Amino acid sequence: MNKVALIPARYAATRFPAKLMQLLGDKTVIRHTYDNTIATRLFDSVIVVTDSDIIYDEIVSHGGKAIKSTKEHESGSDRIAEAVAAMEVDIVVNVQGDEPFVQKEPLQKLLTLFEGEAGKHLQVASLMQIMTDPQLIEDPNYVKVAVNQNMEALLFSRSVIPYHRDKKEAPIYYEHIGVYAFRKQALMNFTSWPITPLEAAEKIECLRYLENGLSIKMVVTEYMGVEIDTPEDLIRAAKLL
């Protein structure tokens, strides 16, 4: 299988503008993401796809590969679909630009799902990790996911899911990590569908797949990184680094 990792990188983030160009240690957030994705050695190519000359120059000036988007896009998946449309590729992995601690093990788990007879019909997969911090579980900046017994996503939400009504039970809370793997055609189909009601309400792009009847296989990982959504996340990431 031909495998590419594309990193959508929007400059004007809503909650934390220019977050990808913030310094984390001695490098910007976007360079940490790019360099760590390259370091996995899992992909035939790794490319940043951006709307920003600043981010484009940051990657290219340090020897990396980047593509400028030619259109405005609502989501990272829409952005990378534009770039991948003309590529000869089987599996596309969307590594969010604000995931500076991306590691080989979880990405390898995603790619393995598409192999062999069992993976022949799989279209979309994504990552999640167990949440234990009550404050983060309540935080709408952290997207939660509920899954069925086959580890397929039932719902993504910024609200707390499941709601802990029966205190005798001990529910597991999963945080959705915004890394996806798609077959190319599934990604192209995504861009042809209009934004769906739940996606619009929650501002969670993968809900578009569920609302169009496509399942998303979820993989549990001990990712333990920090996704940079707020200035507070950058502080947490600096401590982790």
matplotlib code that plots the C-alpha trace (Angstrom):
import matplotlib.pyplot as plt

x = [0.0, 1.1, 0.8, 1.1, 0.8, -0.7, -0.7, -3.4, -2.1, -4.4, -2.8, -5.8, -7.1, -10.2, -9.3, -5.5, -4.5, -1.0, -0.7, 1.2, 4.0, 4.4, 7.7, 7.8, 11.3, 13.6, 11.1, 7.7, 4.7, 4.2, 7.9, 7.6, 4.6, 6.2, 9.6, 8.0, 5.8, 8.9, 10.7, 8.2, 9.4, 6.0, 5.1, 6.1, 5.7, 4.9, 3.5, 2.1, -1.0, -1.5, -3.4, -0.5, 2.7, 4.2, 3.7, 4.7, 8.0, 8.6, 8.4, 10.2, 13.0, 13.9, 14.0, 10.4, 7.6, 4.5, 1.6, -0.4, -4.2, -5.9, -9.3, -10.9, -11.7, -14.1, -12.0, -8.6, -10.0, -11.3, -7.9, -6.0, -8.5, -7.7, -4.0, -4.5, -7.0, -4.3, -2.0, -1.7, -2.2, -4.0, -4.1, -4.0, -3.2, -4.4, -2.0, -3.3, -0.8, -1.3, -0.2, 3.5, 4.0, 2.9, 4.6, 5.2, 3.3, -0.3, 0.2, 1.4, -1.7, -3.9, -2.1, -2.2, -6.0, -6.1, -4.0, -5.0, -8.5, -9.9, -8.9, -10.1, -13.4, -12.2, -12.7, -11.9, -10.0, -9.0, -7.3, -8.5, -7.0, -8.5, -9.3, -9.1, -8.8, -12.3, -11.4, -10.4, -13.5, -15.7, -13.7, -15.4, -12.0, -11.5, -13.6, -15.0, -16.0, -18.4, -17.8, -19.6, -18.3, -16.5, -14.6, -16.5, -17.5, -21.1, -20.8, -18.2, -19.0, -17.6, -20.1, -19.4, -20.3, -21.4, -23.4, -22.6, -26.1, -25.7, -23.0, -22.6, -21.2, -17.7, -17.8, -14.7, -14.1, -12.2, -10.6, -10.6, -7.1, -7.5, -5.5, -7.3, -6.5, -8.7, -8.8, -8.5, -12.0, -13.5, -11.8, -12.9, -16.5, -16.3, -15.6, -18.5, -21.0, -22.4, -21.7, -24.1, -26.2, -24.2, -20.9, -22.2, -23.4, -20.3, -17.7, -16.3, -15.6, -15.7, -19.4, -20.0, -18.9, -21.2, -24.2, -23.7, -23.7, -20.0, -18.4, -15.1, -12.9, -11.3, -7.9, -7.0, -3.5, -1.5, -0.7, -0.2, 0.6, -0.9, -2.9, -2.3, -5.8, -5.2, -2.4, -2.8, -2.1, 1.2, 2.3, 1.3, 3.2, 6.3, 6.3, 5.8, 8.6]
y = [0.0, 3.5, 5.6, 9.3, 11.5, 14.9, 17.6, 20.2, 23.5, 26.5, 29.7, 31.5, 29.0, 30.1, 29.4, 30.1, 32.1, 31.3, 28.4, 26.3, 29.0, 29.1, 28.0, 24.7, 24.3, 25.2, 24.6, 25.7, 23.4, 22.7, 21.6, 19.3, 17.7, 17.4, 16.1, 13.6, 12.3, 11.9, 10.1, 7.3, 6.2, 4.8, 6.9, 7.2, 10.9, 13.5, 16.9, 19.9, 21.4, 25.0, 28.3, 30.3, 31.6, 31.8, 28.1, 27.1, 29.0, 27.5, 24.0, 24.5, 26.6, 23.7, 21.2, 19.9, 19.4, 21.7, 22.6, 25.8, 25.3, 27.1, 27.3, 28.1, 25.0, 24.3, 21.4, 19.8, 16.8, 19.1, 20.8, 17.6, 16.2, 19.1, 18.1, 14.4, 14.5, 14.2, 11.8, 8.0, 6.8, 4.1, 5.2, 8.8, 9.6, 13.0, 14.1, 17.4, 20.2, 20.8, 17.3, 17.9, 14.7, 12.3, 8.9, 5.8, 3.3, 4.8, 5.6, 2.0, 0.7, 2.7, 1.5, -2.1, -2.0, -1.6, -4.7, -8.3, -9.7, -8.0, -4.6, -4.9, -3.1, -0.6, 3.0, 5.2, 4.8, 7.1, 7.2, 7.7, 7.5, 6.8, 10.0, 10.0, 13.7, 14.9, 18.5, 17.5, 15.2, 18.3, 20.5, 21.1, 21.7, 17.9, 15.9, 12.7, 9.5, 6.7, 3.3, 0.1, -3.4, -3.6, -0.4, 1.6, 5.2, 5.8, 9.5, 12.3, 15.2, 18.1, 17.2, 14.5, 11.1, 8.9, 10.8, 9.2, 8.8, 5.4, 6.0, 2.3, 2.0, 3.2, 4.4, 4.6, 8.0, 8.2, 11.3, 11.5, 12.2, 14.1, 11.6, 9.8, 7.2, 7.0, 5.1, 7.8, 7.4, 7.7, 11.1, 12.3, 11.2, 13.3, 16.4, 15.9, 15.7, 18.9, 19.8, 17.8, 19.0, 17.4, 18.5, 22.1, 22.1, 20.5, 21.7, 18.1, 17.2, 13.4, 13.5, 14.0, 10.4, 9.0, 11.1, 9.7, 6.1, 5.4, 3.7, 4.9, 2.2, 3.5, 2.4, 2.9, 4.2, 5.4, 8.5, 10.8, 13.8, 17.3, 18.7, 22.4, 24.1, 26.8, 28.8, 26.6, 23.5, 25.1, 25.5, 21.8, 20.7, 22.6, 20.8, 17.4, 18.2]
z = [0.0, -0.8, 2.4, 2.8, 5.9, 5.3, 8.0, 7.7, 9.1, 9.5, 10.7, 12.1, 14.7, 16.4, 20.1, 19.8, 16.7, 15.3, 17.7, 15.1, 15.0, 18.8, 20.1, 22.0, 23.2, 20.3, 17.5, 16.5, 17.2, 13.4, 13.0, 16.0, 14.4, 11.0, 12.2, 14.5, 11.7, 9.4, 12.2, 12.3, 8.9, 8.2, 5.1, 1.5, 1.9, 4.6, 3.6, 5.4, 3.7, 4.7, 3.9, 5.3, 3.6, 7.1, 7.9, 4.3, 4.6, 8.1, 6.7, 3.4, 4.8, 7.1, 4.2, 4.6, 2.1, 2.0, -0.3, -0.3, -0.4, -3.3, -1.6, 1.7, 3.7, 6.6, 8.1, 8.0, 6.1, 3.4, 3.2, 2.7, 0.2, -2.1, -1.9, -2.3, -5.2, -7.8, -5.9, -6.5, -3.0, -1.1, 2.5, 3.7, 7.3, 8.6, 11.4, 12.9, 12.9, 16.6, 17.6, 18.4, 20.3, 17.5, 17.8, 15.7, 17.7, 17.4, 13.7, 13.1, 14.9, 12.5, 9.4, 10.5, 10.6, 6.8, 6.1, 5.2, 4.7, 7.9, 6.7, 3.1, 3.7, 6.3, 5.2, 8.2, 11.5, 14.3, 17.7, 21.2, 24.7, 28.2, 30.2, 34.0, 34.9, 35.8, 34.9, 31.4, 31.0, 31.7, 29.4, 26.0, 24.3, 24.8, 22.4, 23.9, 21.9, 22.8, 21.1, 20.6, 21.4, 18.1, 18.9, 16.3, 17.1, 18.2, 18.9, 19.2, 21.5, 23.4, 26.2, 28.7, 27.2, 28.7, 31.3, 34.6, 36.0, 37.8, 40.4, 40.9, 37.4, 36.5, 32.8, 30.7, 29.1, 25.9, 24.4, 20.7, 19.3, 16.0, 13.9, 11.1, 8.5, 5.4, 2.1, -0.5, -1.8, 1.6, 2.1, -1.4, -0.5, 2.7, 0.8, -1.6, 1.4, 2.8, 6.4, 8.6, 11.6, 14.4, 12.8, 12.6, 16.2, 17.8, 15.3, 15.1, 11.5, 11.8, 12.8, 9.0, 8.5, 11.1, 10.0, 6.5, 7.7, 7.5, 10.5, 12.1, 13.7, 16.9, 18.3, 21.9, 22.4, 25.4, 23.5, 26.5, 24.4, 24.4, 21.6, 21.4, 21.4, 24.0, 25.5, 28.6, 26.4, 25.3, 28.9, 29.6, 26.4, 27.5, 30.8, 29.0, 26.6]

ax = plt.figure().add_subplot(projection="3d")
ax.plot(x, y, z, "-o")
ax.set_aspect("equal")
plt.show()
